[in-house]
């Protein structure tokens, strides 16, 4: 739930009506105008800050999807820059924005946007560049930088001509850039891991699951699977990956992307480890997890009279969120999932199966004795006791390790 009392930011609510852009103007807490511009090609966001008339300064910068992800790695759960733009717009409306000069460079300004992540308000800084140098300012800045460069070179090399200084600088430039790139990568990795410690919050964009205990049930079990895999690799003399931190990225939602098996396979056939969430019309919530994708590798294969193929995965599991219960895979059974172009996600032997046109035709379960997953005390327990069930929503999330 949004807290509209977090700031006194005023939204002027001006929007262009042209076809080339969408521009929204805001007043920051320190009294400056901010424009946020999503261009017509829809692949970047441009922030512009207009200072009061007395100063006559303007600052702006363009940010691509990849650049915004580096500033705030949690945005990687969004599919594109338009989704990020919507989050930023809502955050500016509700939690405020302010500005301050960069501590080390008066020609740059920090645009500080408050963004709500799992009930916590966090600040993320977008650094903008001064865009309206006068000729005098430009020459003064250039001369100042040149003098500083020469003075620094003198300290390192002694007194040399400017050409010698310049040649020495370019000789070392590539090595310096390589070291800086390596440092940036390490900093990015550290920053990502720091920001992902709250991985239990990463299903916040689901329409089905919101309870932290439900999320923790799934995350904890996946962590157990990953830890077992690392121990197995270590015992075999291999160096295990440090994959204990991960996030869930929404790749398919039936109500958003279309509820046919064709649309499901279009988005889920080539993804990695994935989580299926189902909510019935009676608010029964359940699903399954597998390390396999949903591609049908050979369309001529037929299984149980249907065109499709079973895939083994001993680490797969199913679950009931209402019962807070995990159903582990029975390793005496061969299949884990059934991949068929005529069906949505199906866990063998139909502990649950999703029909084509799932929002109208729903899904079904078979009796416990045929299931490849252990733990149900009664037939159709996972679906609330219903052999055939109607579906209100279905989502598939890809598991991404960082």
CORJO-V756506 format. One record per residue. RES is the residue in three letters. PSI is psi in whole degrees, -180 to 180 (none if undefined). Layout:
RES	PSI
RES	PSI
This chain:
UNK	134
UNK	147
UNK	101
UNK	1
UNK	11
UNK	-26
UNK	167
UNK	27
UNK	138
UNK	127
UNK	116
UNK	-23
UNK	48
UNK	135
UNK	134
UNK	150
UNK	2
UNK	172
UNK	-9
UNK	-21
UNK	164
UNK	113
UNK	130
UNK	132
UNK	140
UNK	158
UNK	125
UNK	170
UNK	-24
UNK	14
UNK	12
UNK	155
UNK	138
UNK	130
UNK	135
UNK	122
UNK	121
UNK	112
UNK	170
UNK	-27
UNK	-10
UNK	43
UNK	9
UNK	159
UNK	135
UNK	124
UNK	138
UNK	135
UNK	127
UNK	113
UNK	164
UNK	158
UNK	-33
UNK	-33
UNK	-31
UNK	41
UNK	145
UNK	139
UNK	142
UNK	162
UNK	148
UNK	140
UNK	123
UNK	172
UNK	-46
UNK	-38
UNK	-39
UNK	-36
UNK	-36
UNK	-37
UNK	-40
UNK	89
UNK	-25
UNK	-22
UNK	-9
UNK	-14
UNK	-11
UNK	149
UNK	-31
UNK	178
UNK	-24
UNK	-40
UNK	-40
UNK	-41
UNK	-39
UNK	-42
UNK	-44
UNK	-42
UNK	-47
UNK	-36
UNK	-43
UNK	-42
UNK	-39
UNK	-29
UNK	-5
UNK	167
UNK	142
UNK	175
UNK	157
UNK	150
UNK	146
UNK	138
UNK	-30
UNK	-6
UNK	110
UNK	-8
UNK	8
UNK	150
UNK	144
UNK	122
UNK	113
UNK	114
UNK	130
UNK	125
UNK	135
UNK	123
UNK	110
UNK	54
UNK	0
UNK	136
UNK	121
UNK	154
UNK	134
UNK	138
UNK	125
UNK	118
UNK	124
UNK	153
UNK	147
UNK	132
UNK	-1
UNK	55
UNK	135
UNK	166
UNK	-41
UNK	-42
UNK	-42
UNK	-48
UNK	-41
UNK	-43
UNK	-42
UNK	-46
UNK	-41
UNK	-44
UNK	-40
UNK	-45
UNK	-42
UNK	-41
UNK	-46
UNK	-41
UNK	-41
UNK	-40
UNK	-37
UNK	-40
UNK	-34
UNK	-45
UNK	-9
UNK	-176
UNK	119
UNK	166
UNK	162
UNK	-39
UNK	-41
UNK	-42
UNK	-44
UNK	-43
UNK	-42
UNK	-39
UNK	-47
UNK	-31
UNK	-39
UNK	-3
UNK	-46
UNK	-43
UNK	-41
UNK	-44
UNK	-40
UNK	-44
UNK	-40
UNK	-39
UNK	-42
UNK	-41
UNK	-43
UNK	-41
UNK	-44
UNK	-42
UNK	-40
UNK	-44
UNK	-44
UNK	-45
UNK	-41
UNK	-47
UNK	-36
UNK	-43
UNK	-15
UNK	4
UNK	-32
UNK	47
UNK	-18
UNK	-14
UNK	1
UNK	2
UNK	23
UNK	-22
UNK	10
UNK	145
UNK	-7
UNK	-48
UNK	131
UNK	-24
UNK	128
UNK	-31
UNK	-34
UNK	-44
UNK	-44
UNK	-38
UNK	-46
UNK	-46
UNK	-44
UNK	-39
UNK	-39
UNK	-38
UNK	-38
UNK	-44
UNK	-43
UNK	-40
UNK	-41
UNK	-39
UNK	-40
UNK	-40
UNK	-41
UNK	-44
UNK	-41
UNK	-41
UNK	-29
UNK	4
UNK	8
UNK	154
UNK	115
UNK	151
UNK	147
UNK	76
UNK	30
UNK	-14
UNK	128
UNK	166
UNK	164
UNK	126
UNK	124
UNK	121
UNK	-20
UNK	133
UNK	123
UNK	-44
UNK	-22
UNK	-42
UNK	-8
UNK	140
UNK	17
UNK	157
UNK	-30
UNK	-45
UNK	-37
UNK	-50
UNK	-32
UNK	-37
UNK	-17
UNK	-4
UNK	-26
UNK	23
UNK	171
UNK	-150
UNK	139
UNK	157
UNK	126
UNK	130
UNK	133
UNK	136
UNK	125
UNK	174
UNK	-9
UNK	16
UNK	30
UNK	128
UNK	127
UNK	-180
UNK	-163
UNK	158
UNK	139
UNK	151
UNK	-6
UNK	155
UNK	178
UNK	18
UNK	143
UNK	104
UNK	-28
UNK	110
UNK	-11
UNK	-12
UNK	137
UNK	138
UNK	122
UNK	38
UNK	-4
UNK	151
UNK	105
UNK	-169
UNK	142
UNK	143
UNK	134
UNK	146
UNK	94
UNK	-18
UNK	2
UNK	160
UNK	158
UNK	170
UNK	154
UNK	118
UNK	-31
UNK	-38
UNK	-6
UNK	52
UNK	138
UNK	138
UNK	103
UNK	156
UNK	137
UNK	108
UNK	-9
UNK	-13
UNK	150
UNK	-50
UNK	157
UNK	-47
UNK	154
UNK	117
UNK	119
UNK	134
UNK	-15
UNK	-2
UNK	159
UNK	-159
UNK	130
UNK	124
UNK	132
UNK	165
UNK	85
UNK	44
UNK	-33
UNK	146
UNK	139
UNK	125
UNK	163
UNK	150
UNK	56
UNK	-31
UNK	-17
UNK	-31
UNK	-10
UNK	-144
UNK	-175
UNK	164
UNK	156
UNK	177
UNK	156
UNK	-36
UNK	-20
UNK	-11
UNK	148
UNK	4
UNK	133
UNK	155
UNK	-14
UNK	131
UNK	-25
UNK	161
UNK	139
UNK	24
UNK	-39
UNK	-31
UNK	20
UNK	23
UNK	5
UNK	127
UNK	-46
UNK	133
UNK	150
UNK	147
UNK	126
UNK	-39
UNK	148
UNK	135
UNK	149
UNK	128
UNK	137
UNK	137
UNK	121
UNK	121
UNK	143
UNK	none
